[in-house]
């Protein structure tokens, strides 16, 4: 619950008291109330009711109820009602020139003040408390949204630290052996990094752009490993106006290379298949274990990002010969 006062708090209380005093004013007119009753009773009621509301909202609830001191809450709450309402009632009793012989005393006074205080403050207190509760909920949702955005940015920033190192080694070898291909390699590598810089804060990107990134990345892999890996892209639908998490395909292609080393001259075949609502990447598997153990952080990273971006989940099919992963295509119109 939001425990800070703002302009709308005073506005909503002002509207309540305005309506309340119009109704009470009619009653005062009907019984020919004294002028001092108008001048004293209404301001005193504003002070007493707002005092009860503020004490409950900003002191008793956050300091006592939150700490689960319910017995203290009952005791303090009753004292607040009795004391503040008692002062309000006594002033009103005097301003109305009433007979002091009829003034309640003892236990009757206590019960009367509790009943009167509850009647006076119940509705404005419920109105005020509901408003503060929803303000707190909205603030919480904003914080939660910002936290998700920060976590997404963190996830996006976790690029394989060996990526640049390996590509520089490949480029170094190409410069001496094939300068033409080295220039093409530099061009593709620069396009990848330009794209990564451009999209560093983007949660999702157009599938068309992600396919271009994948094509550049596959060129680097093919150049680096020659015929060890074979890639193909199958488009079974129009890929315009479709979106996926930024860098998702690159992450999955990295996963293929990390976990599969070709054996007996047999290339690892990878197929990227695009359908209306799903993109799948399937690859043949190798029995050769990679030298550096991988903990699947890239794949877990992607699955976590999907939890933030969509209510759809990543699907994995892992057989003896084939590893296949399906990622949902995100529809920005139908999803938040």
Residue, then its C-alpha position, 0 to 999 in steps of 0.5 A: x500500500x502506498x503510504x505517501x500523501x498526494x494531491x488526489x488524496x486531498x481531492x477525494x477527501x474534499x469531494x467526500x466532505x463537500x457531499x457530506x456537508x451538503x446533506x448535513x447542512x439540510x438537516x441543520x437547516x431543518x432544525x434551525x441550528x445555531x450559526x456557531x454550529x455551522x462554523x464549528x461543527x464542520x471544521x471539527x468534523x473534518x479534523x477528527x475524521x481525517x485524523x482517524x483516517x490518517x492515524x489508521x492508514x499511516x500508523x496503525x496499519x503499517x506499524x502495527x498490523x504489518x507486524x501482526x500485533x493484532x491485539x495492539x491494533x484493537x486497543x490502539x484503534x479503539x483508543x483513537x476512535x474514543x479520544x478523537x470522536x469524544x473531542x468531536x462529540x463534546x465540541x458539537x454538544x457544546x456548540x449545539x447548546x445541549x443539556x449537559x445532563x444528557x451528556x453520556x458518561x462512563x461505559x455508555x460514553x465509550x460505547x457511544x464514541x466507538x459507534x459514532x466514530x465508526x459511522x463517521x469514518x467508516x466510508x471515507x476510510x474505506x474509500x481512502x484505503x482502497x485508493x491507497x491500495x490500488x496506488x500501491x498495486x500500480x507502483x508495485x506493477x511498475x517496479x515489477x515491469x522495470x525489474x523484468x526489463x532490467x533482467x531482460x537486458x541482463x540476459x541479452x548482455x550475456x554473449x559468449x565471451x569466446x565469440x570474438x576471440x574465436x572469430x579473430x583467430x579465424x580471421x588471422x588465418x584467412x588474411x594469409x590464405x584467402x584475402x578475398x574471403x577475409x574481407x567478406x568475413x570482416x564484413x559479415x562480422x561487422x554486420x553482426x556486431x552492428x546488429x548487436x549494438x543496434x538491438x542491445x536494448x530490444x526485447x524482440x526483433x523482426x524475424x526478417x532481421x533475425x534471419x539476416x543475422x543468422x545467415x551472417x552467423x552461419x557464414x562465419x561458422x561455415x568459414x571457420x569449420x568448413x564442411x563440418x556444419x551444414x545449414x538450411x533455412x526453410x520458409x513455409x510462411x511469409x515471415x513479414x510482421x513476425x517477431x522473436x526474442x532478439x538473438x534467439x536464432x544465433x543462441x540456438x545455432x551456438x548451441x548446435x556448434x557447442x554440443x556437436x562435433x562432426x565425426x567420420x567426416x559426417x557434417x552436422x546438418x541443421x535445419x531452420x524451419x519457419x511456420x506460421x506460429x513456430x520456428x524450429x531448429x533441428x540438428x543431427x547429433x554427434x556422439x563426440x563430447x565437446x572438450x569444454x563442458x557446457x551447462x546449457x546457459x544459452x538455452x536456459x537464458x532463452x527459456x527465461x526470456x520467453x517467460x517474460x515476453x510471452x505466455x507460450x513456452x519453448x519446446x524441446x525434443x531430444x532423441x538419440x539422433x536428433x535434437x529439435x527445439x521449437x520457439x514460438x513466434x511472438x505476435x505483438x498485437x495479441x501479446x503484451 
